Amino acid sequence: ACRHGKNEVAEWLLNKGADVNLKLLYDSQSTPLHGAVYNEHISTVELLLAHGANVSLKNFHGSTPIDDAKSDEMTKLLRR
C-alpha cells in the first residue's frame, strides 16, 4: 500500500496494528517507509512518520529511507 501511495489502506492497516517498520521477507527487505520514499509519496511518508516509522532502518542493500530520497523536500521531511 505504501509504495503505491494508498494512504487510506495504509492508515487502516496501521490502525489495526500493522508494524510500521516491518521489513519485506523477500528480495529487498525494505520497510513501508523505503517504498513510500522511493516512489516520492510525501503524504504517505508523513503518515508513516506520524506512526513512528524508523528512518534509520537499512534494507538488504544497506540503504536507509534517507539514502533513497530523490528530492530535497523528501530529505528534509525525513530529517525532521
Secondary structure by P-SEA (a helix, b strand, c coil): cccccaaaaaaaaaaacccccccccccccccaaaaaaaacaaaaaaaaaaaccccccccccccccccccccaaaaaaaac
